[in-house]
Amino acid sequence: MSVSSSARRLTAAAAVAAALVGAAALPAMAADHHLASRDRDEVTISAVQYDSPGRDDRSNRSLNAEWVEITNSTRRAVNLDGWTLSDEDGHTYTFHHYRLDGRSTVRVHTGEGRDARHDVFQDRRNYVWNNDRDTATLRNDRGRFIDDYSWGPQHRGGHHH
């Protein structure tokens, strides 16, 4: 066997090995992308009450009348542990040990309270959502974008998937 045919065989073997490694890695990336897009389709910001009714007096009652609703439109529960909800100024709420049941909605209140099945609380003493304009952004536990909801003059309102 000549040196050049040995080199060709080694090069061919390396190319086959690289192709096999690449093919093995591809389904994992595709599955991960599919999961992120599936979460986006299933879990959405369904409503925002950014302007608390009445006077903005920073009472706990007024703070809790400011909220964001997150809805799971599928039949299966979604683990929101580590997911975040944030505004344009970087105020961030992180879900801890929370599963959103299938076909249900959780309301994330700004003020203080006791977390329950359909209501969780950021435990803040100041408003988060700007009355004039803002964007609520939902990200999963890996920091991937899931959904957002915007309002105000430069936003048309609603979702920007």
C-alpha positions as CSV (number, residue, x, y, z in Angstrom):
1,M,0.0,0.0,0.0
2,S,1.4,3.4,-1.0
3,V,1.6,6.3,1.4
4,S,-0.9,8.3,-0.6
5,S,-3.6,5.5,-0.6
6,S,-3.0,5.2,3.2
7,A,-3.5,8.9,3.6
8,R,-6.6,8.8,1.5
9,R,-8.1,6.0,3.6
10,L,-7.3,7.9,6.8
11,T,-8.9,11.1,5.4
12,A,-11.9,9.1,4.3
13,A,-12.2,7.4,7.7
14,A,-11.9,10.8,9.4
15,A,-14.6,12.3,7.2
16,V,-17.0,9.4,7.9
17,A,-16.3,9.7,11.7
18,A,-17.0,13.5,11.5
19,A,-20.2,12.9,9.6
20,L,-21.3,10.3,12.2
21,V,-20.5,12.7,15.1
22,G,-22.3,15.5,13.3
23,A,-25.3,13.3,12.6
24,A,-25.4,12.2,16.2
25,A,-25.3,15.8,17.4
26,L,-27.9,17.1,15.0
27,P,-31.0,15.4,16.6
28,A,-30.1,16.8,20.0
29,M,-30.0,20.3,18.6
30,A,-33.1,19.8,16.6
31,A,-34.9,18.4,19.6
32,D,-33.8,21.3,21.8
33,H,-35.0,23.8,19.2
34,H,-38.3,22.0,18.9
35,L,-38.7,22.1,22.7
36,A,-38.1,25.8,22.8
37,S,-40.6,26.5,20.0
38,R,-43.1,24.1,21.5
39,D,-42.9,26.0,24.8
40,R,-43.4,29.3,22.9
41,D,-46.6,27.8,21.3
42,E,-47.9,26.4,24.6
43,V,-47.1,29.0,27.2
44,T,-47.9,32.6,26.5
45,I,-48.4,35.9,28.3
46,S,-52.2,36.1,27.9
47,A,-53.0,39.4,29.6
48,V,-51.4,42.3,31.5
49,Q,-53.0,44.7,33.9
50,Y,-50.2,47.3,33.9
51,D,-52.2,50.2,35.2
52,S,-53.5,49.3,38.6
53,P,-57.1,50.6,39.0
54,G,-57.6,53.6,41.2
55,R,-54.9,55.8,42.7
56,D,-51.3,54.6,42.5
57,D,-50.7,54.8,46.3
58,R,-48.3,51.9,46.5
59,S,-50.6,50.0,48.9
60,N,-50.3,46.3,48.8
61,R,-53.9,46.1,47.4
62,S,-53.0,48.5,44.6
63,L,-49.7,46.7,43.9
64,N,-51.5,43.4,43.6
65,A,-54.0,44.9,41.2
66,E,-51.0,45.1,38.8
67,W,-50.4,41.7,37.3
68,V,-49.4,39.6,34.3
69,E,-51.2,36.4,33.3
70,I,-49.3,33.4,31.9
71,T,-51.4,30.7,30.2
72,N,-50.6,27.1,29.4
73,S,-52.8,26.1,26.4
74,T,-51.9,22.4,26.4
75,R,-53.2,19.5,28.4
76,R,-49.9,18.7,30.0
77,A,-48.4,20.6,33.0
78,V,-45.3,22.8,32.3
79,N,-42.6,23.2,35.0
80,L,-41.9,26.9,35.2
81,D,-39.1,26.5,37.8
82,G,-36.4,29.0,36.9
83,W,-38.4,30.8,34.3
84,T,-38.3,34.6,34.4
85,L,-40.8,37.4,33.8
86,S,-39.1,40.8,33.3
87,D,-39.8,44.4,32.2
88,E,-37.8,46.8,30.0
89,D,-36.0,48.2,33.1
90,G,-34.7,44.8,34.1
91,H,-37.0,44.1,37.1
92,T,-37.2,40.3,37.1
93,Y,-39.4,37.8,38.8
94,T,-38.1,34.2,38.9
95,F,-40.6,31.3,39.3
96,H,-39.5,28.9,42.1
97,H,-40.9,25.4,42.4
98,Y,-44.0,26.2,40.3
99,R,-45.8,23.9,37.8
100,L,-48.5,25.4,35.6
101,D,-51.2,22.9,35.1
102,G,-52.5,22.1,31.6
103,R,-55.1,24.4,30.3
104,S,-54.7,26.9,33.1
105,T,-53.4,30.4,33.9
106,V,-51.3,31.9,36.7
107,R,-51.5,35.5,37.6
108,V,-48.2,37.1,38.7
109,H,-49.0,40.0,41.1
110,T,-46.5,42.7,41.8
111,G,-47.2,43.1,45.5
112,E,-46.9,40.8,48.5
113,G,-48.9,37.7,49.2
114,R,-49.0,34.0,49.6
115,D,-48.4,32.0,46.5
116,A,-51.2,29.7,45.5
117,R,-52.2,27.5,42.5
118,H,-53.4,30.4,40.3
119,D,-51.7,33.4,41.9
120,V,-48.0,34.1,42.7
121,F,-46.5,37.3,44.1
122,Q,-43.3,39.2,43.3
123,D,-43.3,40.6,46.9
124,R,-42.4,44.1,45.8
125,R,-43.2,47.4,47.4
126,N,-43.0,49.4,44.2
127,Y,-44.8,49.1,40.8
128,V,-43.0,47.2,38.0
129,W,-45.0,47.8,34.9
130,N,-45.0,51.3,33.4
131,N,-48.4,52.7,32.7
132,D,-47.4,54.6,29.6
133,R,-45.3,51.9,27.8
134,D,-43.4,48.8,28.6
135,T,-42.8,45.2,27.6
136,A,-43.3,42.1,29.7
137,T,-40.9,39.3,28.6
138,L,-41.1,35.6,29.5
139,R,-38.0,33.4,29.3
140,N,-37.6,29.7,30.1
141,D,-35.1,28.3,32.6
142,R,-32.3,28.4,30.0
143,G,-32.9,32.1,29.3
144,R,-34.6,31.4,25.9
145,F,-37.3,33.8,24.8
146,I,-40.8,32.3,25.1
147,D,-43.2,35.3,24.7
148,D,-43.5,39.0,25.3
149,Y,-46.4,41.5,25.5
150,S,-45.9,45.2,24.8
151,W,-48.1,48.4,25.2
152,G,-47.7,52.1,24.7
153,P,-47.4,54.6,21.8
154,Q,-44.5,53.0,20.0
155,H,-45.9,49.5,20.6
156,R,-49.2,48.4,19.0
157,G,-49.9,46.3,22.0
158,G,-50.0,42.5,22.3
159,H,-47.5,39.9,21.4
160,H,-44.2,40.0,19.4
161,H,-43.2,36.4,19.0
